[in-house]
Amino acid sequence: MHTGVVKGLLAVGVLAALVLVGAPTASAADSTGAAPSIFAGHDEDLVGAGWAACPSPITWSVDVSSLDSTTAQVQIQHLAWAFDQWSRASGLEFAFAGRTRMSFDERSFTLRARSGERAPERHIAISYLPQREYRTLNDTIVGMASPSLVWRDRREITSATAVFSRDYAVDASSRESRALLLHELGHALGLGHSEDAGHVMHEIVQTRTSLTAADIAGVQSLVTSCSAGTATTTTLS
Ligand SMILES: [Zn+2]
C-alpha cells in the first residue's frame, strides 16, 4: 500500500505487520529458513529492502506521554534493550534521540512531531497509544510497526513507525514487553512474519526474548551498505 512517491522515496503506509498476543499455537513444522522481508507479498520491487549500515547511527525517539513516569522509564529501557539485540544481530547502530510528543495518523500509519519539526532521515518513531482512542490497537493487537519511507532505487529503508498499546505496556510483565518490542522492531527493520512458532518474528508474540539464528539471518540479509552522501534531501508531506 503506497501513499506517495517523491524523488524515488516511497511512503509505504502500513503493512501487515501487526502482532497478536494470544493463546499458544501449534508449532509449525521446524523451519530453519531466515525470516522473510516484510515486503514479500506487498511489493515485490521492495523485497529485501533494509537499513544501511552507516557510521552515523539510526536514531529513535518515543512518545511516552500516555504512560506514568515509572512505566515510561521502564519501557524506554526495554526499547533500548530490544534495539541492542537487533544491533548485535545486524551490525546496525541505534541511538536514542529522546522523548518527543507525536501525533499518530492511523490512515497513513505515520507519527509526526507535534512541534512540526520534520523527522530526520534514518529515524524510527515510536509511540504508546491509549487503545480506546485508536482502531489500530485492541486487546489482541497490541503493537504494530512498519517501514515508513524507502528509497526505491536502492531498496533502503530510511524511516519506520512503531506504535504500542499503552494499556498493554502498563499490564504486561517485563518479559512480555520485551518480547513485543523485539518483534515489532524486527518489522521496523524490514522483517516480515516467520512461519516457525519458535522465532521472534512469528506473528503470535508470546515471551520469546532471544533472537534465533533465523531471525538473525533474516535481518543480516536486509542490511545494505552505506551510501550516505548520495541521498538528496526530500520532503514528503
Ligand atoms: Zn508481527
Boltz pocket constraint, residues with backbone or C-beta under 6 A from the ligand:
constraints:
  - pocket:
      binder: B
      contacts: [[A, 16], [A, 17], [A, 18], [A, 19], [A, 20], [A, 183], [A, 187], [A, 193], [A, 201], [A, 202], [A, 203]]
      max_distance: 6.0
